[in-house]
Amino acid sequence: MTLVLEWDNQEQAEKIKRHAAEKVKAKETLYKAKYGPKRYKDFMKKDGEEKKPIKNPKGVRALHKGKWGYMKNKKFKAD
C-alpha cells in the first residue's frame, strides 16, 4: 500500500513541476509576442521581482469619532 502512495505522490510532484514550467513558458511567449524578442526579458525580470507595499511610518489614515488621524497597532492618534 505504501508503494502506491509513494508512486502517487511522486507523480503529483512531477505534474505540479511540469505545470509550473508550462506556466512560465506561456508567460514568456506572451511577453515575446507582445513586446518583441529583445524587450521581453525586461518584463520577465520585472514580473519576478517582489512588489513591496509602500508603508507610512505613522500608520493608516483613518477617521475616528469625527476626527482624522492615523491608526497604528490598533491605536488611534488624531492629527
MOPAC internal coordinates of N, CA, C and O (Angstrom, degrees):
PM7 1SCF
backbone

  N    0.0000 0     0.00 0     0.00 0    0    0    0
  C    1.4542 1     0.00 0     0.00 0    1    0    0
  C    1.5217 1   110.98 1     0.00 0    2    1    0
  O    1.2310 1   119.95 1   141.13 1    3    2    1
  N    1.3254 1   117.70 1   -38.87 1    3    2    1
  C    1.4597 1   119.61 1  -179.08 1    5    3    2
  C    1.5190 1   111.52 1   -68.08 1    6    5    3
  O    1.2310 1   120.14 1   149.50 1    7    6    5
  N    1.3068 1   117.34 1   -30.50 1    7    6    5
  C    1.4568 1   119.83 1   178.34 1    9    7    6
  C    1.5229 1   110.71 1   -63.40 1   10    9    7
  O    1.2310 1   120.76 1   140.87 1   11   10    9
  N    1.3096 1   116.15 1   -39.13 1   11   10    9
  C    1.4655 1   120.01 1   179.12 1   13   11   10
  C    1.5267 1   110.02 1   -65.34 1   14   13   11
  O    1.2310 1   119.97 1   137.55 1   15   14   13
  N    1.3312 1   117.67 1   -42.45 1   15   14   13
  C    1.4586 1   120.82 1  -179.57 1   17   15   14
  C    1.5211 1   111.42 1   -65.77 1   18   17   15
  O    1.2310 1   120.29 1   138.01 1   19   18   17
  N    1.3376 1   117.06 1   -41.99 1   19   18   17
  C    1.4629 1   119.69 1   178.09 1   21   19   18
  C    1.5160 1   110.57 1   -62.41 1   22   21   19
  O    1.2310 1   120.15 1   137.60 1   23   22   21
  N    1.3259 1   117.31 1   -42.40 1   23   22   21
  C    1.4624 1   121.64 1   179.71 1   25   23   22
  C    1.5210 1   109.83 1   -64.13 1   26   25   23
  O    1.2310 1   121.17 1   138.63 1   27   26   25
  N    1.3217 1   115.37 1   -41.37 1   27   26   25
  C    1.4597 1   120.93 1   179.86 1   29   27   26
  C    1.5227 1   110.91 1   -62.90 1   30   29   27
  O    1.2310 1   119.88 1   134.93 1   31   30   29
  N    1.3225 1   117.83 1   -45.07 1   31   30   29
  C    1.4587 1   121.61 1  -179.71 1   33   31   30
  C    1.5237 1   111.61 1   -66.52 1   34   33   31
  O    1.2310 1   120.58 1   140.89 1   35   34   33
  N    1.3200 1   116.50 1   -39.11 1   35   34   33
  C    1.4606 1   120.17 1   178.94 1   37   35   34
  C    1.5275 1   109.98 1   -64.65 1   38   37   35
  O    1.2310 1   120.93 1   138.65 1   39   38   37
  N    1.3106 1   115.82 1   -41.35 1   39   38   37
  C    1.4607 1   119.95 1   178.78 1   41   39   38
  C    1.5265 1   110.89 1   -64.14 1   42   41   39
  O    1.2310 1   120.48 1   138.41 1   43   42   41
  N    1.3338 1   116.69 1   -41.59 1   43   42   41
  C    1.4623 1   120.65 1   177.84 1   45   43   42
  C    1.5290 1   111.25 1   -64.01 1   46   45   43
  O    1.2310 1   120.42 1   138.89 1   47   46   45
  N    1.3324 1   116.81 1   -41.11 1   47   46   45
  C    1.4636 1   120.65 1  -179.81 1   49   47   46
  C    1.5271 1   110.38 1   -63.11 1   50   49   47
  O    1.2310 1   120.50 1   137.70 1   51   50   49
  N    1.3291 1   116.65 1   -42.30 1   51   50   49
  C    1.4670 1   120.19 1   177.91 1   53   51   50
  C    1.5229 1   110.93 1   -65.01 1   54   53   51
  O    1.2310 1   120.69 1   141.13 1   55   54   53
  N    1.3223 1   116.28 1   -38.87 1   55   54   53
  C    1.4638 1   121.08 1   179.25 1   57   55   54
  C    1.5258 1   111.01 1   -63.90 1   58   57   55
  O    1.2310 1   120.37 1   137.13 1   59   58   57
  N    1.3338 1   116.90 1   -42.87 1   59   58   57
  C    1.4691 1   121.43 1   178.87 1   61   59   58
  C    1.5178 1   110.90 1   -65.06 1   62   61   59
  O    1.2310 1   120.73 1   137.32 1   63   62   61
  N    1.3349 1   116.21 1   -42.68 1   63   62   61
  C    1.4585 1   120.69 1   179.27 1   65   63   62
  C    1.5292 1   111.17 1   -63.98 1   66   65   63
  O    1.2310 1   120.85 1   138.14 1   67   66   65
  N    1.3219 1   115.97 1   -41.86 1   67   66   65
  C    1.4653 1   121.10 1   179.46 1   69   67   66
  C    1.5350 1   110.53 1   -65.15 1   70   69   67
  O    1.2310 1   120.85 1   139.12 1   71   70   69
  N    1.3374 1   115.99 1   -40.88 1   71   70   69
  C    1.4651 1   120.32 1   179.37 1   73   71   70
  C    1.5311 1   111.23 1   -63.55 1   74   73   71
  O    1.2310 1   120.45 1   139.12 1   75   74   73
  N    1.3314 1   116.75 1   -40.88 1   75   74   73
  C    1.4710 1   120.64 1   178.87 1   77   75   74
  C    1.5302 1   110.45 1   -64.28 1   78   77   75
  O    1.2310 1   120.15 1   139.24 1   79   78   77
  N    1.3262 1   117.32 1   -40.76 1   79   78   77
  C    1.4674 1   120.87 1   178.75 1   81   79   78
  C    1.5256 1   110.83 1   -65.14 1   82   81   79
  O    1.2310 1   120.43 1   140.73 1   83   82   81
  N    1.3267 1   116.78 1   -39.27 1   83   82   81
  C    1.4645 1   120.38 1   178.25 1   85   83   82
  C    1.5250 1   111.14 1   -65.92 1   86   85   83
  O    1.2310 1   120.60 1   143.08 1   87   86   85
  N    1.3145 1   116.45 1   -36.92 1   87   86   85
  C    1.4658 1   121.06 1   179.48 1   89   87   86
  C    1.5339 1   110.64 1   -64.25 1   90   89   87
  O    1.2310 1   120.48 1   135.97 1   91   90   89
  N    1.3385 1   116.69 1   -44.03 1   91   90   89
  C    1.4620 1   121.40 1   178.50 1   93   91   90
  C    1.5253 1   109.75 1   -64.30 1   94   93   91
  O    1.2310 1   120.61 1   137.10 1   95   94   93
  N    1.3211 1   116.43 1   -42.90 1   95   94   93
  C    1.4669 1   121.21 1  -179.29 1   97   95   94
  C    1.5335 1   110.54 1   -63.74 1   98   97   95
  O    1.2310 1   120.15 1   139.96 1   99   98   97
  N    1.3332 1   117.31 1   -40.04 1   99   98   97
  C    1.4615 1   120.79 1   178.77 1  101   99   98
  C    1.5209 1   111.14 1   -64.90 1  102  101   99
  O    1.2310 1   120.32 1   139.00 1  103  102  101
  N    1.3402 1   117.00 1   -41.00 1  103  102  101
  C    1.4539 1   121.14 1   178.81 1  105  103  102
  C    1.5292 1   110.26 1   -64.41 1  106  105  103
  O    1.2310 1   121.12 1   139.28 1  107  106  105
  N    1.3337 1   115.47 1   -40.72 1  107  106  105
  C    1.4585 1   120.53 1   179.60 1  109  107  106
  C    1.5303 1   111.11 1   -63.62 1  110  109  107
  O    1.2310 1   119.81 1   136.03 1  111  110  109
  N    1.3278 1   117.97 1   -43.97 1  111  110  109
  C    1.4670 1   120.16 1   179.39 1  113  111  110
  C    1.5247 1   111.00 1   -67.13 1  114  113  111
  O    1.2310 1   120.32 1   144.64 1  115  114  113
  N    1.3382 1   117.00 1   -35.36 1  115  114  113
  C    1.4603 1   120.27 1   177.26 1  117  115  114
  C    1.5203 1   110.68 1   -62.67 1  118  117  115
  O    1.2310 1   120.25 1   133.29 1  119  118  117
  N    1.3473 1   117.12 1   -46.71 1  119  118  117
  C    1.4501 1   120.84 1   179.27 1  121  119  118
  C    1.5285 1   111.87 1   -66.14 1  122  121  119
  O    1.2310 1   120.37 1   143.59 1  123  122  121
  N    1.3296 1   116.89 1   -36.41 1  123  122  121
  C    1.4682 1   119.83 1   178.12 1  125  123  122
  C    1.5192 1   110.16 1   -63.61 1  126  125  123
  O    1.2310 1   120.64 1   137.55 1  127  126  125
  N    1.3275 1   116.38 1   -42.45 1  127  126  125
  C    1.4597 1   120.33 1  -179.16 1  129  127  126
  C    1.5259 1   111.54 1   -69.51 1  130  129  127
  O    1.2310 1   120.62 1   143.75 1  131  130  129
  N    1.3246 1   116.42 1   -36.25 1  131  130  129
  C    1.4551 1   120.30 1  -175.12 1  133  131  130
  C    1.5245 1   112.77 1   -79.92 1  134  133  131
  O    1.2310 1   120.00 1   137.66 1  135  134  133
  N    1.3482 1   117.60 1   -42.34 1  135  134  133
  C    1.4546 1   121.06 1  -171.56 1  137  135  134
  C    1.5226 1   114.63 1  -111.89 1  138  137  135
  O    1.2310 1   119.48 1   172.36 1  139  138  137
  N    1.3139 1   118.60 1    -7.64 1  139  138  137
  C    1.4533 1   120.96 1  -178.93 1  141  139  138
  C    1.5180 1   111.68 1    97.58 1  142  141  139
  O    1.2310 1   120.77 1   -18.39 1  143  142  141
  N    1.3278 1   116.14 1   161.61 1  143  142  141
  C    1.4647 1   119.62 1  -173.87 1  145  143  142
  C    1.5265 1   115.04 1   -69.13 1  146  145  143
  O    1.2310 1   119.39 1   159.90 1  147  146  145
  N    1.3274 1   118.76 1   -20.10 1  147  146  145
  C    1.4611 1   119.97 1  -177.62 1  149  147  146
  C    1.5255 1   112.21 1   -91.45 1  150  149  147
  O    1.2310 1   119.90 1   142.28 1  151  150  149
  N    1.3338 1   117.79 1   -37.72 1  151  150  149
  C    1.4586 1   120.96 1  -174.64 1  153  151  150
  C    1.5186 1   113.75 1   -86.29 1  154  153  151
  O    1.2310 1   119.51 1   167.20 1  155  154  153
  N    1.3377 1   118.55 1   -12.80 1  155  154  153
  C    1.4609 1   119.41 1  -174.80 1  157  155  154
  C    1.5232 1   111.66 1   -66.26 1  158  157  155
  O    1.2310 1   120.03 1   153.27 1  159  158  157
  N    1.3328 1   117.56 1   -26.73 1  159  158  157
  C    1.4620 1   120.52 1  -179.49 1  161  159  158
  C    1.5286 1   111.04 1   -64.04 1  162  161  159
  O    1.2310 1   120.49 1   142.51 1  163  162  161
  N    1.3330 1   116.67 1   -37.49 1  163  162  161
  C    1.4684 1   120.25 1   177.15 1  165  163  162
  C    1.5233 1   110.87 1   -60.77 1  166  165  163
  O    1.2310 1   120.36 1   136.81 1  167  166  165
  N    1.3298 1   116.91 1   -43.19 1  167  166  165
  C    1.4514 1   121.07 1  -177.99 1  169  167  166
  C    1.5263 1   111.43 1   -71.88 1  170  169  167
  O    1.2310 1   119.85 1   145.46 1  171  170  169
  N    1.3340 1   117.88 1   -34.54 1  171  170  169
  C    1.4622 1   120.84 1   176.69 1  173  171  170
  C    1.5325 1   109.52 1   -65.87 1  174  173  171
  O    1.2310 1   120.41 1   139.90 1  175  174  173
  N    1.3329 1   116.83 1   -40.10 1  175  174  173
  C    1.4567 1   120.74 1  -179.56 1  177  175  174
  C    1.5307 1   110.44 1   -67.73 1  178  177  175
  O    1.2310 1   120.70 1   136.97 1  179  178  177
  N    1.3357 1   116.27 1   -43.03 1  179  178  177
  C    1.4549 1   121.38 1  -179.32 1  181  179  178
  C    1.5264 1   110.63 1   -65.30 1  182  181  179
  O    1.2310 1   120.39 1   144.24 1  183  182  181
  N    1.3409 1   116.86 1   -35.76 1  183  182  181
  C    1.4528 1   121.70 1  -178.57 1  185  183  182
  C    1.5274 1   111.15 1   -69.71 1  186  185  183
  O    1.2310 1   120.12 1   151.07 1  187  186  185
  N    1.3193 1   117.37 1   -28.93 1  187  186  185
  C    1.4507 1   121.30 1  -178.58 1  189  187  186
  C    1.5155 1   114.18 1   -81.06 1  190  189  187
  O    1.2310 1   120.16 1   160.37 1  191  190  189
  N    1.3145 1   117.30 1   -19.63 1  191  190  189
  C    1.4660 1   120.65 1  -179.05 1  193  191  190
  C    1.5212 1   110.53 1   -71.18 1  194  193  191
  O    1.2310 1   121.38 1   -32.12 1  195  194  193
  N    1.3204 1   114.97 1   147.88 1  195  194  193
  C    1.4543 1   119.08 1   177.09 1  197  195  194
  C    1.5207 1   110.04 1   -73.94 1  198  197  195
  O    1.2310 1   121.50 1   -37.21 1  199  198  197
  N    1.3108 1   114.74 1   142.79 1  199  198  197
  C    1.4528 1   119.67 1   177.75 1  201  199  198
  C    1.5234 1   107.75 1  -100.63 1  202  201  199
  O    1.2310 1   120.51 1   -67.38 1  203  202  201
  N    1.3218 1   116.63 1   112.62 1  203  202  201
  C    1.4533 1   121.36 1  -178.20 1  205  203  202
  C    1.5213 1   109.04 1   -93.93 1  206  205  203
  O    1.2310 1   120.29 1   -49.16 1  207  206  205
  N    1.3275 1   117.05 1   130.84 1  207  206  205
  C    1.4657 1   118.85 1   178.55 1  209  207  206
  C    1.5303 1   111.03 1   -69.88 1  210  209  207
  O    1.2310 1   121.09 1   -31.63 1  211  210  209
  N    1.3059 1   115.53 1   148.37 1  211  210  209
  C    1.4560 1   121.22 1   177.84 1  213  211  210
  C    1.5227 1   107.29 1   -80.79 1  214  213  211
  O    1.2310 1   120.67 1   -58.74 1  215  214  213
  N    1.3265 1   116.32 1   121.26 1  215  214  213
  C    1.4591 1   119.92 1  -177.79 1  217  215  214
  C    1.5188 1   110.47 1  -111.52 1  218  217  215
  O    1.2310 1   121.32 1   -44.17 1  219  218  217
  N    1.3030 1   115.08 1   135.83 1  219  218  217
  C    1.4465 1   122.72 1   176.65 1  221  219  218
  C    1.5235 1   107.55 1   -90.46 1  222  221  219
  O    1.2310 1   119.22 1   -51.52 1  223  222  221
  N    1.3256 1   119.10 1   128.48 1  223  222  221
  C    1.4716 1   119.62 1  -179.51 1  225  223  222
  C    1.5225 1   113.48 1   -64.58 1  226  225  223
  O    1.2310 1   120.44 1   157.40 1  227  226  225
  N    1.3280 1   116.76 1   -22.60 1  227  226  225
  C    1.4638 1   120.02 1   179.34 1  229  227  226
  C    1.5236 1   111.81 1   -76.02 1  230  229  227
  O    1.2310 1   120.19 1   151.52 1  231  230  229
  N    1.3254 1   117.25 1   -28.48 1  231  230  229
  C    1.4554 1   121.41 1  -177.84 1  233  231  230
  C    1.5138 1   110.64 1   123.01 1  234  233  231
  O    1.2310 1   121.16 1    23.67 1  235  234  233
  N    1.3216 1   115.38 1  -156.33 1  235  234  233
  C    1.4596 1   122.02 1  -177.72 1  237  235  234
  C    1.5206 1   109.39 1   -98.12 1  238  237  235
  O    1.2310 1   120.24 1   -43.17 1  239  238  237
  N    1.3245 1   117.14 1   136.83 1  239  238  237
  C    1.4593 1   122.59 1   178.29 1  241  239  238
  C    1.5256 1   108.73 1   -66.62 1  242  241  239
  O    1.2310 1   120.00 1   -50.55 1  243  242  241
  N    1.3474 1   117.60 1   129.45 1  243  242  241
  C    1.4598 1   120.91 1  -175.60 1  245  243  242
  C    1.5205 1   111.66 1  -146.82 1  246  245  243
  O    1.2310 1   121.56 1   -19.04 1  247  246  245
  N    1.3085 1   114.63 1   160.96 1  247  246  245
  C    1.4673 1   123.21 1   175.91 1  249  247  246
  C    1.5214 1   107.35 1  -115.00 1  250  249  247
  O    1.2310 1   120.32 1   -55.71 1  251  250  249
  N    1.3359 1   116.99 1   124.29 1  251  250  249
  C    1.4646 1   120.88 1  -178.11 1  253  251  250
  C    1.5205 1   109.06 1  -138.84 1  254  253  251
  O    1.2310 1   120.85 1   -59.78 1  255  254  253
  N    1.3129 1   115.98 1   120.22 1  255  254  253
  C    1.4698 1   122.75 1  -179.84 1  257  255  254
  C    1.5267 1   111.72 1    54.19 1  258  257  255
  O    1.2310 1   120.64 1  -138.70 1  259  258  257
  N    1.3180 1   116.39 1    41.30 1  259  258  257
  C    1.4521 1   121.63 1   176.97 1  261  259  258
  C    1.5181 1   115.14 1    79.80 1  262  261  259
  O    1.2310 1   119.69 1  -175.39 1  263  262  261
  N    1.3154 1   118.20 1     4.61 1  263  262  261
  C    1.4663 1   121.65 1   179.29 1  265  263  262
  C    1.5153 1   109.72 1  -116.92 1  266  265  263
  O    1.2310 1   121.15 1   -37.49 1  267  266  265
  N    1.3175 1   115.41 1   142.51 1  267  266  265
  C    1.4558 1   120.87 1   175.46 1  269  267  266
  C    1.5156 1   109.41 1   -91.28 1  270  269  267
  O    1.2310 1   121.25 1   -34.92 1  271  270  269
  N    1.3245 1   115.21 1   145.08 1  271  270  269
  C    1.4489 1   120.13 1   179.06 1  273  271  270
  C    1.5210 1   110.23 1  -173.59 1  274  273  271
  O    1.2310 1   121.00 1    26.26 1  275  274  273
  N    1.3170 1   115.69 1  -153.74 1  275  274  273
  C    1.4576 1   121.44 1  -177.88 1  277  275  274
  C    1.5207 1   110.14 1  -125.44 1  278  277  275
  O    1.2310 1   120.67 1   -38.99 1  279  278  277
  N    1.3371 1   116.33 1   141.01 1  279  278  277
  C    1.4526 1   122.87 1   179.26 1  281  279  278
  C    1.5214 1   108.14 1  -112.53 1  282  281  279
  O    1.2310 1   120.59 1   -56.26 1  283  282  281
  N    1.3286 1   116.47 1   123.74 1  283  282  281
  C    1.4627 1   120.96 1   179.24 1  285  283  282
  C    1.5227 1   107.78 1  -145.33 1  286  285  283
  O    1.2310 1   120.71 1   -47.76 1  287  286  285
  N    1.3240 1   116.25 1   132.24 1  287  286  285
  C    1.4672 1   122.59 1  -178.95 1  289  287  286
  C    1.5343 1   111.64 1    53.37 1  290  289  287
  O    1.2310 1   121.09 1  -137.22 1  291  290  289
  N    1.3115 1   115.53 1    42.78 1  291  290  289
  C    1.4561 1   123.42 1   179.54 1  293  291  290
  C    1.5290 1   113.69 1    60.90 1  294  293  291
  O    1.2310 1   120.51 1  -156.80 1  295  294  293
  N    1.3323 1   116.64 1    23.20 1  295  294  293
  C    1.4518 1   121.69 1   177.53 1  297  295  294
  C    1.5179 1   108.75 1  -122.66 1  298  297  295
  O    1.2310 1   120.76 1   -43.55 1  299  298  297
  N    1.3277 1   116.15 1   136.45 1  299  298  297
  C    1.4565 1   121.36 1  -178.56 1  301  299  298
  C    1.5132 1   109.99 1  -101.81 1  302  301  299
  O    1.2310 1   120.68 1   -44.25 1  303  302  301
  N    1.3202 1   116.30 1   135.75 1  303  302  301
  C    1.4571 1   122.05 1   176.40 1  305  303  302
  C    1.5403 1   107.35 1  -128.09 1  306  305  303
  O    1.2310 1   120.33 1   -62.62 1  307  306  305
  N    1.3151 1   116.97 1   117.38 1  307  306  305
  C    1.4666 1   122.16 1  -177.91 1  309  307  306
  C    1.5189 1   110.40 1   -73.20 1  310  309  307
  O    1.2310 1   121.24 1   -24.66 1  311  310  309
  N    1.3231 1   115.24 1   155.34 1  311  310  309
  C    1.4770 1   120.65 1   177.75 1  313  311  310
  C    1.5090 1   111.65 1   -67.97 1  314  313  311
  O    1.2310 1   120.10 1   180.00 1  315  314  313

